Amino acid sequence: MTEIIDRERPHLCVIQLLLPLIELSRQRGALPEKLLAGTKLCYQSLGEETLLISQAQFDTVIQNALKLNNTELSFVFGTYLVQTMSAYRGQLLCHSKNLQQLLRLLVLHQMECFASLTAHRLCEDNKHYYFVGFAISEPPFSVQRFYIETFASLVCGFLRWRFPMLKLELRFPFAKPEHIEQYQSHLHAEYSFGHHDFALVIDRHALQLAQIGTLSNLIPRLRIPVHRAHQFGFVQYVEWQLRRNNRLSLEDLAQILAISQATLKRKLKQHNTSLVEIKDRILRQQAIVRLELGQNTERVANALEFSDLSNFRRAFKRWTGVTPSFMKNRIG
């Protein structure tokens, strides 16, 4: 059974995510009432263990926190999430025998570990590219940056703890920030700015790196029951279908989702994206990786099923703002 979560559906645990974010913001002088403005949530009622909130509500709290000039909050929040990996999924990740098994577990339990984000892997030559995007909806740019910084802090903190020998490259989809000292303090990895997508890049051989201090025999005892519904974020599910078949039309996807074309178009707009944007992102990521690894423009165009080279050049410039040859020269 496939279960699709949209931005208005409550699914995020308040105690695991919202309360820590509020308390970390309070330590920096923010008032809970201001953080919760526009969410229809009451601070006094947030202690209920079963209380869930929607992606839209959580994004609103992040926006409110950013208005209060919490420049370091995203990195501190990521560090907090590393330090509190003691629940069921944390044990699952901490006892995987190597990085490859850990990544497989993250894919399987993505909605429980970090529901707001999703990742897609592209494997070319000896490198693995993990493009990280938004699972449920595309938030405003400032919120996107908060999630990316939080995730980068979480990843670097976890890897420094459990895989200290791993070399990781982080590629951020925005310009070099003014407060670069936060990156220098919290991210123990190579990183660069100005890319079109957020990506993690690692060498293939690193997948076999053993995790420090594991009890791998625990893994079989920590599996989730097989009857659990397979959950997807709304944007994640549409993108997954398109990665399987990039020729799917709006009509095709509407039939898969058992809704009308008008409803699908409206839902895509509500989640701040469109069918064209998702298709472009998929092709852009593949094209840039192939060009980076030295493939010529004609070969890349053929791999992406463009029948005409000039059409590929025009599409690539629309995706990135530059031509394929310019991108190859810049990469080189």
Phi, psi and chi 1 to 4 in degrees:
 res  aa     phi    psi   chi1   chi2   chi3   chi4
   1 MET       -  130.0  177.0 -179.0  176.9      -
   2 THR   -99.2  129.6  -60.4      -      -      -
   3 GLU  -118.2  120.6 -171.7  176.8   -6.3      -
   4 ILE  -107.6  128.2  -59.0  174.1      -      -
   5 ILE  -107.8  124.4  -62.0  171.4      -      -
   6 ASP  -102.5  179.4   64.1   27.9      -      -
   7 ARG   -70.5  -18.7   66.5 -172.1  -57.9  -89.2
   8 GLU   -96.7   -6.1  -60.1  -64.4  -20.6      -
   9 ARG   -86.3  126.8  175.2  179.7  167.0 -179.3
  10 PRO   -65.5  124.0  -21.3   33.7      -      -
  11 HIS  -152.0  -13.1   70.9  -73.2      -      -
  12 LEU   -91.9  134.6  -63.1  173.2      -      -
  13 CYS   -75.6  123.3  179.0      -      -      -
  14 VAL   -62.1  -45.4  165.0      -      -      -
  15 ILE   -67.0  -34.8  -68.5  179.3      -      -
  16 GLN   -79.7  -31.3  -68.8  179.1    9.5      -
  17 LEU  -121.4  -55.9  -70.7  173.3      -      -
  18 LEU   -68.9  -49.0 -178.1   61.0      -      -
  19 LEU   -60.5  -45.9  -89.2  179.9      -      -
  20 PRO   -58.7  -39.7  -25.4   35.1      -      -
  21 LEU   -64.1  -41.4 -178.7   60.8      -      -
  22 ILE   -65.0  -44.5  -70.5  175.6      -      -
  23 GLU   -66.7  -38.6  -65.6  -52.1  -46.5      -
  24 LEU   -64.7  -35.6  -70.9  169.6      -      -
  25 SER   -70.9  -37.4  -62.1      -      -      -
  26 ARG   -61.5  -38.0  -75.0 -174.6   68.7 -175.1
  27 GLN   -61.8  -20.5  -67.5  175.7    6.4      -
  28 ARG  -104.2   17.2  -72.1  155.6  179.2   76.0
  29 GLY    95.0    3.6      -      -      -      -
  30 ALA   -83.4  144.6      -      -      -      -
  31 LEU   -91.8  134.5  -63.7  174.7      -      -
  32 PRO   -54.0  -37.8  -26.3   35.0      -      -
  33 GLU   -61.1  -38.8  -66.0   76.3   14.8      -
  34 LYS   -73.3  -34.5  -70.7 -171.0  175.9 -178.8
  35 LEU   -66.5  -33.6  -67.5  167.2      -      -
  36 LEU   -92.2    2.6  -66.2  172.0      -      -
  37 ALA   -58.1  129.7      -      -      -      -
  38 GLY    85.5    3.6      -      -      -      -
  39 THR  -103.3  -13.3   64.5      -      -      -
  40 LYS    63.8   25.9  -62.1 -178.3 -179.6  179.1
  41 LEU  -108.4  147.9  -65.3  169.8      -      -
  42 CYS  -112.0  129.8  175.4      -      -      -
  43 TYR   -58.7  -37.7 -180.0   65.3      -      -
  44 GLN   -65.6  -21.8  -73.5   71.0   24.9      -
  45 SER   -98.3    6.0   65.8      -      -      -
  46 LEU   -81.9   -1.8  -64.2 -176.7      -      -
  47 GLY   -84.1   -4.6      -      -      -      -
  48 GLU   -69.3  125.4  -60.1  176.6   18.2      -
  49 GLU   -63.0  -29.5  -70.4 -169.5   12.4      -
  50 THR   -94.4    1.8   58.1      -      -      -
  51 LEU   -70.2  130.7 -175.8   61.3      -      -
  52 LEU  -119.9  151.6  -58.6  175.2      -      -
  53 ILE  -126.7  165.1   59.8  167.7      -      -
  54 SER   -89.4  166.2   68.2      -      -      -
  55 GLN   -61.7  -38.6 -171.7   68.1   56.8      -
  56 ALA   -61.9  -42.0      -      -      -      -
  57 GLN   -66.2  -42.9  -71.5  173.0  -50.5      -
  58 PHE   -65.5  -41.0 -165.6   51.5      -      -
  59 ASP   -60.7  -38.0  -71.5   -7.0      -      -
  60 THR   -64.7  -42.0  -61.7      -      -      -
  61 VAL   -62.3  -41.7  173.4      -      -      -
  62 ILE   -61.5  -45.5  -68.3  171.9      -      -
  63 GLN   -58.7  -44.1  -78.0 -175.4  -65.8      -
  64 ASN   -62.0  -41.5  -67.5  -21.5      -      -
  65 ALA   -64.9  -38.3      -      -      -      -
  66 LEU   -68.3  -30.1  -67.7  173.7      -      -
  67 LYS   -66.3  -19.6  -69.0  175.3 -176.1  176.6
  68 LEU   -94.2   18.2  -57.8  173.9      -      -
  69 ASN    62.3   40.6  -63.1  -41.6      -      -
  70 ASN   -87.4   75.3  -76.3  -47.9      -      -
  71 THR   -67.0  -27.0   54.8      -      -      -
  72 GLU   -98.4   -4.1 -167.9 -175.4   13.8      -
  73 LEU   -59.1  -40.1 -177.3   60.3      -      -
  74 SER   -61.8  -43.5   55.5      -      -      -
  75 PHE   -68.4  -40.6  -63.9   99.0      -      -
  76 VAL   -65.3  -38.9  173.8      -      -      -
  77 PHE   -63.6  -42.3 -171.4   43.9      -      -
  78 GLY   -61.9  -41.7      -      -      -      -
  79 THR   -63.4  -40.3  -59.4      -      -      -
  80 TYR   -59.7  -43.5  166.9   83.7      -      -
  81 LEU   -63.5  -35.6  -66.8  175.4      -      -
  82 VAL   -64.2  -44.6  174.7      -      -      -
  83 GLN   -70.0  -18.1  -65.9  170.2  -12.7      -
  84 THR  -107.3   21.9   55.9      -      -      -
  85 MET   -77.8   65.3  -83.5 -170.2  172.6      -
  86 SER  -118.4   -8.1   57.7      -      -      -
  87 ALA   -77.3 -175.5      -      -      -      -
  88 TYR   -51.4  -52.4  175.2   81.6      -      -
  89 ARG   -70.0  -31.0  -85.7   82.4 -167.0  179.4
  90 GLY   -62.4  -42.3      -      -      -      -
  91 GLN   -62.5  -39.9  -66.8 -178.8   51.1      -
  92 LEU   -59.7  -45.1 -164.1   66.2      -      -
  93 LEU   -71.8  -39.8  -60.8  178.9      -      -
  94 CYS   -71.9  -13.8  -71.6      -      -      -
  95 HIS  -114.5   14.1  -64.8  -60.3      -      -
  96 SER   -72.0  143.5   56.6      -      -      -
  97 LYS   -73.2  -28.9   64.5 -179.5  179.9  179.9
  98 ASN  -151.0  179.3   55.4   32.3      -      -
  99 LEU   -66.0  -35.8 -173.6   61.0      -      -
 100 GLN   -61.8  -45.6 -179.3  168.8  -60.0      -
 101 GLN   -65.8  -38.4 -173.4 -178.9   51.1      -
 102 LEU   -61.4  -43.6 -175.7  146.3      -      -
 103 LEU   -65.5  -37.1  -68.7  169.6      -      -
 104 ARG   -64.0  -39.9  -73.9  175.1  177.7  170.1
 105 LEU   -66.5  -36.9  -69.4  168.7      -      -
 106 LEU   -63.4  -40.4  -84.2  175.3      -      -
 107 VAL   -63.5  -44.2  170.4      -      -      -
 108 LEU   -65.5  -36.8 -178.5   61.8      -      -
 109 HIS  -114.4   28.0  -55.9  -66.7      -      -
 110 GLN   -55.6  -43.1  174.5 -108.4  -34.0      -
 111 MET   -68.5  -23.5  -68.4  -56.6  -68.6      -
 112 GLU   -88.3  -28.8  -66.4   89.1    4.5      -
 113 CYS   -87.4  -47.1  -66.1      -      -      -
 114 PHE  -154.4   80.6 -149.6  102.9      -      -
 115 ALA   -63.7  -25.8      -      -      -      -
 116 SER   -74.3  -23.1  -58.1      -      -      -
 117 LEU  -119.6  156.1  -60.9  178.9      -      -
 118 THR  -139.9  158.8 -175.7      -      -      -
 119 ALA  -132.9  146.0      -      -      -      -
 120 HIS  -125.4  134.2  175.6   73.6      -      -
 121 ARG  -100.2  135.3 -178.3 -178.5   66.5  172.5
 122 LEU  -118.8  125.7  -70.2  178.5      -      -
 123 CYS  -110.3  117.2  -54.0      -      -      -
 124 GLU  -135.7  128.9  -64.7  -69.7  -17.6      -
 125 ASP    53.2 -123.9  -68.8  -13.0      -      -
 126 ASN  -102.7   13.7  -71.4  -40.0      -      -
 127 LYS  -117.8  146.7  -76.0 -168.5  175.5 -178.0
 128 HIS  -116.6  125.0  -73.6 -126.7      -      -
 129 TYR  -107.5  122.3  -62.4   76.6      -      -
 130 TYR  -109.0  104.3  -68.0   85.5      -      -
 131 PHE   -86.5  120.2  -72.5   95.7      -      -
 132 VAL  -103.2  124.1 -178.5      -      -      -
 133 GLY  -131.3 -169.1      -      -      -      -
 134 PHE   -99.8  127.5  -65.1   90.2      -      -
 135 ALA   -78.4  -39.5      -      -      -      -
 136 ILE  -101.7  -50.9  -63.2  166.8      -      -
 137 SER  -152.4  163.3   66.7      -      -      -
 138 GLU   -90.7  106.1  -62.3  -79.0  -14.3      -
 139 PRO   -78.0  172.8   27.8  -32.4      -      -
 140 PRO   -58.3  159.0  -22.0   31.5      -      -
 141 PHE   -56.6  -43.7  174.3   74.9      -      -
 142 SER   -61.9  -36.5   60.9      -      -      -
 143 VAL   -73.7  -39.1  178.5      -      -      -
 144 GLN   -55.4  -46.4  -72.0 -171.5   27.1      -
 145 ARG   -63.3  -39.2 -178.3  165.0  157.4  175.2
 146 PHE   -59.9  -48.7 -179.5   92.9      -      -
 147 TYR   -60.5  -44.0  -80.9  118.9      -      -
 148 ILE   -64.1  -44.7  -70.6  170.0      -      -
 149 GLU   -65.3  -40.2  -69.6  174.4  -16.5      -
 150 THR   -61.5  -47.2  -64.4      -      -      -
 151 PHE   -64.9  -41.0 -173.3   72.0      -      -
 152 ALA   -62.5  -42.0      -      -      -      -
 153 SER   -64.3  -42.0  177.2      -      -      -
 154 LEU   -62.4  -48.0  168.3   61.6      -      -
 155 VAL   -62.6  -47.8  167.4      -      -      -
 156 CYS   -65.8  -39.0  -73.5      -      -      -
 157 GLY   -64.5  -42.7      -      -      -      -
 158 PHE   -67.4  -45.2 -176.8   82.8      -      -
 159 LEU   -67.3  -36.0  -66.9 -180.0      -      -
 160 ARG   -64.4  -33.2 -171.3 -175.6 -173.3 -168.1
 161 TRP   -77.9  -46.1  171.6   33.9      -      -
 162 ARG  -104.9  -23.2  -50.7  -63.1  -66.7 -172.5
 163 PHE  -134.6   64.2  -64.9   90.0      -      -
 164 PRO   -63.9  -18.5   21.2  -32.0      -      -
 165 MET   -90.0   -6.5  -58.7  -58.6  -66.1      -
 166 LEU   -73.7  134.8  176.8   67.9      -      -
 167 LYS   -99.9  123.1  -68.0 -176.1  178.4  179.9
 168 LEU  -125.5  142.3  172.2   71.8      -      -
 169 GLU  -116.9  130.4  179.4 -170.9   -8.6      -
 170 LEU  -110.4  133.0  -63.9  167.5      -      -
 171 ARG  -119.5  118.0  -61.3 -179.9  177.4 -177.6
 172 PHE   -99.8  140.0  -67.4   99.2      -      -
 173 PRO   -90.4   41.3   33.9  -34.8      -      -
 174 PHE  -154.6  168.3   40.1   75.1      -      -
 175 ALA   -70.2  160.3      -      -      -      -
 176 LYS   -57.1  124.0 -177.8  177.8  178.6  179.6
 177 PRO   -77.3  162.2   28.5  -33.8      -      -
 178 GLU   -65.4  -40.8  -66.2 -179.7    9.9      -
 179 HIS   -90.7   61.8  -59.8  -76.0      -      -
 180 ILE   -67.1  -19.4 -168.5   63.2      -      -
 181 GLU   -62.7  -26.5   64.7  -85.8    8.1      -
 182 GLN   -66.4  -38.9  -54.8  -60.5  -17.9      -
 183 TYR   -67.4  -42.0  -71.8   76.6      -      -
 184 GLN   -64.4  -33.9  -64.5  166.9  -14.8      -
 185 SER   -80.0  -36.1  -61.7      -      -      -
 186 HIS  -105.9  -20.5  -67.1   89.8      -      -
 187 LEU  -108.6  109.5  -55.0 -175.1      -      -
 188 HIS   -98.7   69.8  -54.6  -78.6      -      -
 189 ALA  -163.3  167.0      -      -      -      -
 190 GLU   -74.6  141.3  -66.1 -176.7   12.5      -
 191 TYR  -150.4  154.9   51.9   84.5      -      -
 192 SER  -147.2  164.4   55.0      -      -      -
 193 PHE  -123.0  170.0  -58.9   94.3      -      -
 194 GLY    85.1   16.9      -      -      -      -
 195 HIS   -86.6  168.7  -61.2  -84.3      -      -
 196 HIS   -86.9  -20.8  -68.3   88.3      -      -
 197 ASP  -142.0  153.8  -60.5  -83.6      -      -
 198 PHE   -77.4  127.6  178.1   42.9      -      -
 199 ALA  -145.1  149.1      -      -      -      -
 200 LEU  -111.5  131.3  -73.8   65.4      -      -
 201 VAL  -122.5  127.1 -175.1      -      -      -
 202 ILE  -136.7  156.1   60.7  174.0      -      -
 203 ASP   -75.5  149.1  -68.8  -27.5      -      -
 204 ARG   -59.8  -40.6 -176.1  177.4   63.3 -178.0
 205 HIS   -64.1  -22.4   72.5  -89.6      -      -
 206 ALA   -67.5  -19.1      -      -      -      -
 207 LEU   -63.0  -22.5  -64.7  177.0      -      -
 208 GLN   -93.1    4.2  -59.2  -53.3  -43.8      -
 209 LEU   -62.7  130.8  -80.2  175.8      -      -
 210 ALA   -76.3  142.0      -      -      -      -
 211 GLN   -81.1  140.8 -176.5  170.1 -175.5      -
 212 ILE   -75.1  135.9  -70.6  176.3      -      -
 213 GLY    68.6   31.8      -      -      -      -
 214 THR   -85.5  154.8   61.2      -      -      -
 215 LEU  -120.2   76.6  -60.4  174.5      -      -
 216 SER   -62.3  -21.5   55.9      -      -      -
 217 ASN   -68.2  -13.5  -72.1  -22.6      -      -
 218 LEU   -74.7  -24.6  -75.3  179.1      -      -
 219 ILE   -54.6  -49.0  -69.3  -68.5      -      -
 220 PRO   -61.4  -24.1  -21.5   33.7      -      -
 221 ARG   -86.6   -7.1  -58.5  175.1 -176.7  -85.6
 222 LEU  -110.8   14.4  -66.6  172.5      -      -
 223 ARG   -74.3  145.7  -72.5  176.8 -179.7  163.0
 224 ILE   -77.3  141.4  -71.1  179.5      -      -
 225 PRO   -54.5  143.5  -25.6   33.9      -      -
 226 VAL   -70.3  -15.8  -65.6      -      -      -
 227 HIS   -80.3   -4.5   64.3  -90.9      -      -
 228 ARG   -61.6  138.1 -178.3  179.2   62.8   88.7
 229 ALA   -64.6  144.4      -      -      -      -
 230 HIS   -81.3  114.5 -165.1 -178.3      -      -
 231 GLN  -100.0  141.2  -67.2 -178.1  -35.4      -
 232 PHE  -133.3  145.9  -71.9   90.9      -      -
 233 GLY   -73.0  157.5      -      -      -      -
 234 PHE   -59.8  -52.6  174.3   75.1      -      -
 235 VAL   -64.3  -39.9  173.0      -      -      -
 236 GLN   -58.2  -41.9  176.8 -171.3   13.3      -
 237 TYR   -68.8  -43.1 -174.3   73.4      -      -
 238 VAL   -61.8  -44.3  172.6      -      -      -
 239 GLU   -64.9  -38.3 -175.2  168.4  -30.2      -
 240 TRP   -61.4  -43.0  177.8   66.1      -      -
 241 GLN   -63.0  -40.5  -67.5  -71.6   -8.2      -
 242 LEU   -72.4  -31.5  -70.2  171.2      -      -
 243 ARG   -67.9  -30.0  -73.8 -168.5 -174.6  -82.7
 244 ARG   -74.3  -34.6  -63.8  171.2   68.4 -160.8
 245 ASN  -154.2   97.1 -179.7    3.3      -      -
 246 ASN   -72.1   -6.0 -162.7   45.8      -      -
 247 ARG   -87.7   -2.1  -63.1 -179.1 -178.1  -82.8
 248 LEU   -60.1  136.1  -70.2  176.1      -      -
 249 SER   -95.9  175.0   65.1      -      -      -
 250 LEU   -59.6  -38.8 -169.2   72.3      -      -
 251 GLU   -64.0  -44.0 -179.4 -178.1    3.1      -
 252 ASP   -60.1  -46.6  -63.1  -31.8      -      -
 253 LEU   -66.6  -37.0  -74.8  165.7      -      -
 254 ALA   -61.8  -40.0      -      -      -      -
 255 GLN   -65.5  -41.1  -70.6  179.8   -7.0      -
 256 ILE   -61.9  -39.7  -68.5  170.0      -      -
 257 LEU   -85.7   -5.4  -70.2  163.1      -      -
 258 ALA    59.4   42.4      -      -      -      -
 259 ILE  -134.3  169.7   57.3  178.5      -      -
 260 SER   -77.6  161.4   68.7      -      -      -
 261 GLN   -61.6  -39.4  -66.9 -177.0   55.6      -
 262 ALA   -63.3  -40.8      -      -      -      -
 263 THR   -66.0  -41.8  -60.7      -      -      -
 264 LEU   -63.5  -44.0  174.8   55.9      -      -
 265 LYS   -61.2  -40.7 -163.4  171.4 -177.1  178.7
 266 ARG   -66.8  -40.9 -175.7  173.4   65.2 -106.7
 267 LYS   -66.4  -39.9  -75.0  179.7   72.1   68.0
 268 LEU   -60.2  -42.4  -74.1  165.8      -      -
 269 LYS   -65.5  -40.4 -174.1  175.3 -178.8 -180.0
 270 GLN   -62.5  -29.1  -70.6  170.3  -14.9      -
 271 HIS   -95.9   15.9  -70.5   73.4      -      -
 272 ASN    62.6   39.4  -57.3  -46.7      -      -
 273 THR  -151.1 -175.9 -170.4      -      -      -
 274 SER  -151.2  166.5   68.1      -      -      -
 275 LEU   -62.4  -41.2 -171.7   59.8      -      -
 276 VAL   -63.1  -43.2  170.6      -      -      -
 277 GLU   -62.8  -41.1  -71.8  175.1   -0.4      -
 278 ILE   -68.2  -44.3  -63.2  173.7      -      -
 279 LYS   -61.3  -42.6  -76.9 -172.6  173.4 -175.7
 280 ASP   -62.3  -41.0  -77.3   -4.6      -      -
 281 ARG   -62.2  -43.3  177.9  167.1   63.6 -116.4
 282 ILE   -60.8  -47.7  -66.8  169.2      -      -
 283 LEU   -70.1  -38.4  -66.5  172.7      -      -
 284 ARG   -60.0  -46.4  178.9 -179.5   68.3 -128.0
 285 GLN   -60.3  -44.9  -68.8  171.8   -3.6      -
 286 GLN   -64.4  -41.8  -64.6  179.3   43.7      -
 287 ALA   -65.5  -45.6      -      -      -      -
 288 ILE   -64.5  -41.8  -70.5  176.1      -      -
 289 VAL   -62.3  -44.8  166.0      -      -      -
 290 ARG   -65.6  -41.2  -70.8  175.4  177.9  -84.4
 291 LEU   -65.0  -39.4  -70.6  171.1      -      -
 292 GLU   -62.1  -33.2  178.8  176.3  -35.5      -
 293 LEU   -88.8   10.3  -65.1  174.0      -      -
 294 GLY    95.8    3.7      -      -      -      -
 295 GLN   -70.3  143.1  -64.4 -176.9   16.7      -
 296 ASN   -77.0  165.4   61.7   43.6      -      -
 297 THR   -61.1  -40.1  -57.1      -      -      -
 298 GLU   -64.3  -42.3 -174.6  173.9    0.3      -
 299 ARG   -64.5  -40.5 -178.1  178.0  173.5 -173.5
 300 VAL   -64.6  -43.5  176.7      -      -      -
 301 ALA   -60.2  -42.1      -      -      -      -
 302 ASN   -65.6  -41.8  -70.5  -25.6      -      -
 303 ALA   -62.2  -33.1      -      -      -      -
 304 LEU   -91.1    8.5  -89.3   56.4      -      -
 305 GLU    65.1   38.3  -61.7 -177.2   -7.4      -
 306 PHE   -91.2  123.5  -81.9   83.4      -      -
 307 SER   -78.3  -19.8   57.4      -      -      -
 308 ASP  -126.8  128.1 -173.9  -83.6      -      -
 309 LEU   -64.4  -37.8 -169.8   56.9      -      -
 310 SER   -65.8  -34.8   61.2      -      -      -
 311 ASN   -64.5  -39.5  -74.5  -20.5      -      -
 312 PHE   -64.4  -43.4  169.8   68.9      -      -
 313 ARG   -60.4  -42.3  -70.5 -165.5  177.0  106.4
 314 ARG   -65.6  -43.0  -77.4 -165.8  -65.3  -90.3
 315 ALA   -63.6  -43.1      -      -      -      -
 316 PHE   -62.6  -40.5 -170.2   86.7      -      -
 317 LYS   -66.3  -34.5 -170.3  167.0 -174.7  178.7
 318 ARG   -67.0  -36.9  175.8  165.9   56.4   83.6
 319 TRP   -71.0  -38.9  -58.0  -25.2      -      -
 320 THR  -119.4  -16.7   65.0      -      -      -
 321 GLY    88.0   -4.2      -      -      -      -
 322 VAL  -134.7  166.8  -61.5      -      -      -
 323 THR   -82.9  161.1   63.4      -      -      -
 324 PRO   -58.5  -39.1  -24.3   33.9      -      -
 325 SER   -66.2  -38.5   57.4      -      -      -
 326 PHE   -64.3  -42.0 -177.9   90.7      -      -
 327 MET   -62.8  -42.5  177.4   67.5   73.2      -
 328 LYS   -62.7  -42.5  -82.2 -177.8   68.5   68.9
 329 ASN   -65.6  -38.3  -68.5  -26.6      -      -
 330 ARG   -67.9  -41.6 -172.4  171.0   70.3  179.1
 331 ILE   -64.8  -43.6  -68.4  169.2      -      -
 332 GLY   -63.0      -      -      -      -      -
